[in-house]
Amino acid sequence: MKYVLFAFCSLIFALSAPATEATRTFGEFGTEFLQQHCIDCHSGDAPEGELSLTEFTTNASLILARSKWDSILQMVDTGVMPPADFVQPAPDRRRNFIKLVRDIFEEHGPT
């Protein structure tokens, strides 16, 4: 009986544990956000602000450009980007995008 209780508690603990690395990947949500709100201006031969965002599709690509992403996150978080005359992400999508990128950096550790 003691082992059954231990197994049950272990299962409950595992199911309630924080998200794993697999759930904190830039992948689909991050690239979709960029496509919807950033890529029109920040791509091609002459991207706005000389900043192309097309290369950012994975956690590793973000981590390699962390200082750039610190600036990007600040602009997205303060509402500077996307500019006011463009379609704005819903507040929860903006928050989720920022949290996703910050979680990736937190998981990787300090620069």
C-alpha positions in Angstrom: 0.0 0.0 0.0 2.9 2.3 0.8 4.3 1.9 -2.7 0.9 2.5 -4.4 0.6 5.8 -2.4 4.1 6.8 -3.4 3.5 6.0 -7.0 0.2 8.0 -7.0 1.9 11.0 -5.3 4.7 10.8 -7.8 2.3 10.8 -10.7 0.4 13.8 -9.3 3.7 15.7 -8.8 4.8 15.0 -12.4 1.5 16.1 -13.9 1.6 19.4 -11.9 5.2 20.2 -12.7 6.0 23.4 -14.6 6.2 23.3 -18.4 9.0 21.3 -19.9 11.4 22.5 -22.6 9.2 20.9 -25.2 6.4 23.4 -24.4 8.8 26.4 -24.3 9.9 26.4 -27.9 9.7 29.4 -30.2 8.4 27.2 -33.0 4.9 27.7 -34.2 3.6 30.4 -31.9 6.7 32.6 -32.0 7.1 32.5 -35.8 3.3 33.0 -36.3 3.4 36.1 -34.1 6.3 37.4 -36.1 4.5 36.6 -39.4 1.4 38.4 -38.3 2.9 41.5 -36.7 6.5 42.0 -37.8 7.7 40.3 -41.0 6.0 42.6 -43.4 8.4 45.4 -42.4 11.3 43.5 -40.9 12.3 41.3 -43.9 13.7 41.5 -47.4 16.6 43.4 -48.8 15.9 46.6 -46.9 14.1 45.7 -43.6 12.9 48.6 -41.4 15.5 49.6 -38.8 18.0 47.3 -40.6 16.4 44.5 -38.6 15.3 41.3 -40.4 13.3 38.9 -38.2 13.1 36.1 -40.8 16.0 34.2 -39.3 14.3 33.7 -35.9 12.5 30.4 -36.0 14.0 28.4 -33.1 15.1 28.8 -29.5 18.8 28.6 -30.6 18.3 31.4 -33.1 16.9 33.7 -30.4 19.7 32.7 -27.9 22.4 33.6 -30.4 20.9 37.1 -30.8 19.9 37.7 -27.2 21.0 41.4 -27.0 19.0 42.1 -30.1 16.0 40.3 -28.5 16.3 42.3 -25.3 15.7 45.4 -27.5 12.9 43.7 -29.5 11.1 42.6 -26.3 11.3 46.1 -24.8 9.7 47.6 -27.9 7.0 44.9 -28.1 6.3 45.2 -24.3 6.0 49.0 -24.4 3.8 49.0 -27.5 6.3 50.8 -29.7 6.2 47.7 -32.0 4.2 47.0 -33.9 3.6 50.7 -34.7 0.2 52.2 -33.8 -1.0 52.4 -37.4 -0.6 48.7 -37.8 -2.8 45.8 -36.6 -2.0 45.2 -33.0 -1.8 41.8 -31.3 -4.5 41.1 -28.7 -3.1 42.0 -25.2 -2.9 38.3 -24.2 -1.1 37.3 -27.4 1.4 40.1 -26.8 1.9 38.9 -23.2 2.2 35.3 -24.3 4.8 36.2 -26.9 6.9 38.2 -24.5 6.6 35.4 -21.9 7.6 32.8 -24.4 10.8 34.6 -25.3 11.7 35.4 -21.7 11.1 31.8 -20.7 13.5 30.6 -23.4 16.2 33.0 -22.1 15.5 32.0 -18.5 15.8 28.4 -19.4 19.1 29.1 -21.2 20.5 31.1 -18.3 22.4 34.4 -18.3 24.3 35.6 -21.2 
